[in-house]
Amino acid sequence: MGQRRGEAEQEPVTAWGRTPCSACPLRASKHYRKFSPGELKFIETFKIDEVRRDAGQTILTEGENAPYMYTVLSGWVMKYKALEDGRRQIINYAFPGDLLGLQGAAFGKMQHSVEALSPVTLCMFDKKKLWSLYEAHPGLGFDITWLAAHEKSILADFLVTVGQRTASERIAFVLVNLFRRAQLGGMIKRGVMQMPLTQ
């Protein structure tokens, strides 16, 4: 299959540049639970590589059955749905620690596309091992279920925003939401958030 606009070949990070799971900078955050030694060992075998994407590059494409899932290690990511005439609707953003591609693993194909808004680094996981995660490590399975439920709650808030809030309330909601999520991902420096958004 040919490349889509903005899409790049999977370019693994060289061994010297790959972040070991035991040294993942996200593990230091108080917002994430500590893995048991067995869970950490499993995650280290579940992770198969890291990839980097520049701003504007596609990570996952709606309708495709991608073999990988990702977690965001650094940078900003946008999730969107595209219409046949080229218009698109942003449905959510992803930050460090967020999981990408779970929908494709569960349903067989992606229901939306994912694009890098800034240079990003992604941890790559083989989705074929997802069920063994649930079988052998129910704590990790609960974590993934929690992430999926949390994303649904965010989408519910966005739906209310689109349907009921005024223009100024929408802007305020989005900015506060993005700030809080960027804070969880360690992206706020001295109270300032750098946003790669153009509109």
C-alpha atoms as one frame of an Amber mdcrd trajectory, in Angstrom:
protein
   0.000   0.000   0.000   1.327   3.447  -0.898   1.988   6.146   1.624  -0.717
   8.652   2.453  -0.043  12.364   2.552   2.101  13.230   5.539   2.723   9.571
   6.340   6.226   8.237   6.857   7.737   4.781   6.975   8.154   3.384  10.489
  11.634   4.572  11.401  12.815   2.831  14.551  14.953   4.747  16.973  18.495
   3.434  17.074  19.459   1.330  20.084  21.445   4.189  21.629  18.416   6.464
  21.462  15.781   4.050  22.791  14.413   4.753  26.270  14.471   1.679  28.542
  11.107   1.187  30.257  12.899   1.095  33.624  14.242   4.616  32.908  11.063
   6.042  31.345  10.750   9.691  32.430   6.988   9.235  32.877   7.567   6.750
  35.703   8.780   9.571  37.931   5.405  11.321  37.726   3.189  11.041  40.792
   0.204  10.773  38.444   1.106   7.239  37.326   1.048   4.154  39.493   4.250
   2.225  40.098   4.620  -1.054  38.212   5.473  -4.258  40.014   8.742  -5.921
  38.886   6.702  -8.480  36.896   4.654  -5.782  35.181   7.762  -3.804  34.278
   9.394  -6.924  32.815   6.288  -7.593  30.724   6.131  -4.004  29.461   9.791
  -4.245  28.423   8.922  -7.265  26.229   5.639  -5.691  25.063   7.466  -2.595
  23.806   9.175  -3.402  20.530  10.686  -0.036  19.603  10.393   3.731  19.571
   9.523   5.911  16.591   9.774   9.627  16.019   7.420  11.734  13.936   7.647
  15.338  12.825   4.757  17.780  13.100   2.151  17.023  10.430   3.069  13.355
   9.995   0.381  10.690  10.272   0.725   8.119  13.034  -2.466   6.090  12.534
  -5.014   6.318   9.707  -8.777   5.923   9.935  -9.963   2.644   8.405  -6.570
   0.929   8.572  -5.704  -2.130  10.621  -2.377  -1.010  12.054  -0.253  -3.716
  13.706   0.915  -1.401  16.483  -0.318   0.588  19.425   1.655   3.490  20.849
   2.086   5.520  23.969   3.189   9.116  23.655   6.600   9.592  25.262   6.962
  13.258  24.294   5.134  15.843  22.197   1.594  16.743  21.118  -0.742  14.508
  19.108  -4.133  15.192  17.520  -6.954  12.692  16.907  -9.457  13.534  14.194
 -12.127  12.193  11.858 -12.075  13.138   8.174 -15.023  13.710   5.853 -15.044
  12.703   2.187 -14.745  16.325   1.035 -11.507  16.826   2.989 -12.932  18.567
   6.029 -11.935  17.143   9.375 -13.025  17.405  12.981 -10.550  17.229  15.838
 -11.982  14.882  18.459  -9.207  14.903  21.044  -5.539  15.494  21.782  -2.955
  13.135  23.250  -0.056  13.924  25.559   2.822  12.006  27.146   1.469   8.892
  28.824  -1.600   8.625  26.567  -2.307   5.430  24.629  -2.918   5.476  20.867
  -4.421   2.685  18.752  -6.396   0.755  21.376  -9.514   1.233  19.242  -7.791
  -0.450  16.293  -6.668  -3.331  18.498 -10.199  -3.883  19.814 -12.215  -3.308
  16.606  -9.731  -4.419  13.960  -9.410  -1.001  12.360  -9.070   2.590  13.407
 -12.213   4.730  13.628 -10.197   7.959  13.501  -6.782   9.208  12.385  -3.890
  10.351  14.555  -1.368  13.040  13.560   1.640  14.621  15.242   1.111  18.284
  16.102   4.718  18.718  17.197   7.790  16.503  16.950   6.839  13.410  18.953
   8.481  10.287  20.303   6.263   7.215  20.575   6.753   3.879  22.294   5.621
   1.140  19.902   3.781  -1.989  21.082   2.714  -5.130  19.208  -1.063  -5.221
  19.562  -1.033  -9.031  19.256   0.285  -9.152  22.826  -2.576  -7.086  24.218
  -4.669 -10.090  25.264  -1.728 -11.716  27.027  -1.405  -8.478  29.011  -4.990
  -8.874  30.238  -4.453 -12.565  31.007  -1.134 -12.334  32.842  -1.294  -8.848
  34.346  -4.824  -7.805  35.327  -3.465  -4.650  36.979  -2.125  -3.455  33.625
  -5.398  -4.506  32.002  -7.281  -2.342  34.486  -4.944   0.569  33.680  -5.776
   0.298  29.975  -9.497   0.015  30.739  -9.215   3.116  32.944  -7.472   5.030
  30.142 -10.245   4.080  27.705 -12.960   5.108  30.189 -11.165   8.374  30.943
 -10.978   9.210  27.254 -14.729   8.590  26.946 -15.365  11.051  29.769 -13.207
  13.656  27.992 -15.174  13.111  24.781 -18.442  13.570  26.698 -17.173  16.931
  27.987 -16.160  17.944  24.457 -19.610  16.997  23.160 -21.257  19.222  25.768
 -18.844  21.995  24.810 -19.701  21.774  21.111 -23.447  21.520  21.732 -24.126
  23.859  24.630 -21.276  26.189  25.590 -20.873  29.682  24.185 -17.854  30.537
  22.027 -15.935  32.067  24.940 -16.860  29.124  27.187 -15.612  26.708  24.522
 -12.251  28.449  24.289 -11.913  28.553  28.081 -12.860  24.867  28.415 -10.373
  23.730  25.770  -7.512  25.805  27.210  -8.105  24.613  30.778  -8.482  21.004
  29.623  -5.286  21.133  27.559  -3.359  22.801  30.393  -4.405  20.162  32.922
  -3.550  17.280  30.615  -0.232  18.828  29.619   0.523  19.249  33.315  -0.007
  15.508  33.881   2.401  14.815  31.026   5.094  17.047  32.523   4.834  19.591
  29.711   4.286  22.715  31.811   7.491  24.652  32.471   7.332  27.501  35.001
   3.579  27.666  34.606   3.804  28.062  30.816   2.439  25.685  28.174   3.808
  25.848  24.632   0.919  25.048  22.283   1.522  23.990  18.661  -2.033  24.991
  17.695  -2.772  27.357  14.829  -6.511  27.834  15.257
